[in-house]
């Protein structure tokens, strides 16, 4: 990647231009850059699907948005995967939402992928119910911290894992009832103990190519495992799924119907407005450091959202 000067975008009749104050960095951005993702944008390409900032231009047909409005745009609103690593980004007005009061630009970029992913995984795909136990396998990253907050809001007991002292402290700070160190041998015993000896009802898995077999071992009878992230293949014993009658489900935001995504986003914004959730921002880097941000996004032990500041 390299930093270039290009012309500012001009809005069409139904578009807005946003002066970007913060752009979110997602693992999927790195996969698209490497050409290993299902979506392969035409090159040259400005990466990034999540941005927050101020409206600086509006098309003639746009209503409900005005110059100066604080807004965010994200992958969840229109499956726009590019354009946000920039000082200006063009988006259809229908793919832009106001930022709630009290939420910063950097925090708002988490509403584009992290919170919708966590919400969809927990409730639509995971069927999370009040009183159940969820194990978030890799809970210190942006999706993980979002999942902790949303699960606690819904009345679940939350077990979160991390691989460092700082990560474990963050997991507890974000509201988890228990934190386990997944870098230590025997950590599955700690998960089992924290779930009353029965195993978690629901597991959110952030790196299935390493952990899916372990998830199947620790899950409760009739447990559900939702795969959020994966970077390769893994051998599993399908008999474990048979004996426990496990459900293993994948998720991908681009498969979610627009109406359902709108409902998810509306619930997230209500939670943000009333203080029930508080996005965790991790590293902030300059736009010129996007390559470093991509390296960080693939490293274990990330805490919160990685954000670029133009």
N, C-alpha and C positions, 0 to 999 in steps of 0.2 A: 504494500500500500504506500501511496505517497500523497502529500498535501499539495493541491493545485488551486489556482484561482480560476473560477468559472463565472459566467454571467448569472446574476440573480434570476430566479424563476419568476415568471409572470403568470398571474392566476387566470384561468379560464372562467367562464361565467359562473360555474358552480364550485370554484376552488377558493382556497385561502392560502396565503403565504405566511409561514411562521418564522419569526426570528428565534432561532434555537438557542436556548439558555442551557439545556442539558440534553444529552443523547445517551440512551441506554445501550450497553454492550451485552449481547446474548451469546451463549455458546453456538447457536445456529448461525450467527454472523460469521464465525470462524469456519464452520463447515462449508458455508456457501463460498467463502473466499478460497477454500482449498479445493472446491469442486466436488466435494463428497456428499453434498446434501441433495435431496430430491429436487429442490428448486435451484436452478442454475441461471442466475440473471445474466443478461447480455453484458459484455464488457465493451468499453470501460464502465464501471459501476460505482456509484457512491453507496457504501454499505450503510446498514442500520435501518431498522424499522420503527424504533421508538424515540420520540422527541417530545420535549416540553419547552414552551416559550411564549412569546407574545405575537398575536396576530398583527401583521404589518401591511397586509393588502387583502382585499376581498373581491370576489367576482360579483358581477352585477346581479346575479340571481340569488346570492347568498342572503339568508335571513337568520336571525338568532345569534350571529357572531359579528363582532365589530372590531375595528382597529383598536389595539390596546388590550384586548381580552387575553387573560392568562389561560392557556389551553395546553392539552397534550394530544398526541396522536400516536397510535401504536399498532402493532401487527394485528392485535385482536379486533380492531375496528374495521379493517378492510383488507387484511392480508397484503399490506404494502411492506415489502421486506427491504426496501432500499431508500436512499436519499437523505437519511437523518444525520450522518456524520458530516455536518455542514453548518454554516452560519445561517442559511435559509433553506427551508424545505417546503415543497408544494404538496398539498393534500386536498382531496375533495372535502368540502365542508362537512359532508355527512360522516366523514371518518375522523372528526375532531370533536373533543368534549372539553368543557370548562374544568379547570383545576379547582377542587374544593378549597374553601378558605382554610388557612393554616397549614396547607400542604406546599412544600417547596417545589421548585422545578425539578430538582434531582430526585426527590421522592416521587413525583408524579410519573416519571418514566417507568416506574415499576408497575404502573397500571396497564401498560401496553402488552406485556407478556407474563411477567412473574405472577402477579395476583390472579389474572384470569386462568393461567395454567394450574395454579394451586387450587383455586375454587372448583374448576372443572374436574380435576383429579379427585378431590375430596368428595364432592357431592354428586355430580352427574355420573361420573364413572365409578367412583368408589363407594357410593351409597352411604356415606358417613352419617351416623345417627347419634343423637345425644346419648351419653352414657357409655359409648363404645371407646375402645382404646385404639389409637393410631400410632404406628411407628413410622417416623419420617427418617428414612435411611439416607443420611446426608442432609442435615437440617440447617447448616450454617450459611448456605448460599441464599441468593435472592428468592428463589422459589421455595426453598425450605423455610426461611423465616416467615414468608407470607403464609405458608401452610400452617405453621405453628399458630399464628395469630387468628387465622380463619377457623381453625379447628377448636381453639379455646373459646372463641366467640360462639360456636355452635354447641358447646357443652361436652366436648370429648376430653378424655384423658390422653395427653400427648407425651410420647417418648421420642426424643430426637437424638440423632447421633452426629458426632463430629470427630475429627482426627487430631485435635490439638486442645491445649488448655484454654486458649482464647476462644476457640470455636465452641467448646463445651460451655464456657461462661456465657457466650452469646445466646446459645440455645436456651439456657435457663432464663436469661434476661428477657428474651422474647416471649416467655410465658410457658415453656414446656414444663411438665410435671417431673420429668426425669431426663437426664442426659447421660448417654453412654459413649465411650470412646471406641470407635470402630477400628482404630489402629491397634488395639490390644487383643491378643488371643483370648477367647472365652467371652467376648462381649455379647454374644448371642444369649449366654446364660443370664447376663444382666438384663437383657430385653425381656426374657422369659420371666424373670423374677419381678420386674417392674409391671408386668401385665398379669400378675397374680398366678403365675405358673401355667397359664393357658395359652399364652402367645397373643399377639395383637390381632384384633378383628380386621384391621386394615393396615396395609403397608404402602407407603409412597416411596417408590424406588427411583433414585436419581442417576444410578450408574449400573444398569442391569447386567452388562457384560461382566461385571465383577461380582455382583451380589445376588442375582436372581436365585441361584441355588440355595444360598443362605436364607433368603426370604421365605422360600418354600419350606425350609426346615423349621423356621421359627413361627410361622403363621399359625393362627388358631384353626381349629376345625371349622370348615366352611369359610375360611378367611378369604379376603380379597387382596390382590396385589395389583397396584397400578404402576405401570412402567412410564416414567416421565422422561428419563434420559438413558441413552445407550450409545456405546462407541465401538461395538464389535459383537462377536459371537460368544456364546457360553454353552457348555454342556450341562444339561439338567436331567434329573431322573423323573420322568413323567409319572412314575408310580406314586411319587409323593403327592402329586396333584390328585391322583385317583383316590388314594387312601384318605386324604383330608378333604376331598371334594372342594379343592381350591378354585377360585376364579382368578385368572391372570389376564389383565386387560392393559392395552396400550392407549395412549392419548396423543392427539395432535390437534392443535387449535384450528388448523384450516379445515378440519372435518366438522366443526361445530356450526350448526345453522345460525344464520345472522340473528334471528329473533332470540335464540337461546343465549348467544354471546351478549346481546344487548341487555338481557336480563341479568347476566352475570356481572357485567360492568356496572349496571345500576346498583346492584347489591354492594359491590365493592366501594362505590362512591358514597353510598349511605354510610357504610362502616367507617370510611375515612373521615367523613364530615362529622360523625358523632364521636370520633376518637377511639372506636373499638379496634382499629388497626393503625399502625404507625410504620410506614415503610422504612426498611433498614438500608441506608446507603453505605456502601463500602468505599472502595478507592475512587477518587476523582482525579482524572488526568486531562491534560490539554488535548485539544483535537489533533495536534501534531503528533501525539503519542498513541495514536490508535493502534499501531502495530504492537506496542507494549501491552496495551489493554487486551488485545487478542491473546497474547501469550498468557497473561494473568487469568483470563477467562477459562483456560484449559488446565490451570494448575489446581491441585487439590487444596482444600482448606480455605477457599474464598469465603469471605464474610460479607453478606449483603450484596447490593447491586454495584457493579462497576459502571461508572458514568464518565462520559467525555464532556468537557466544558469548552465550547468554542471561544 
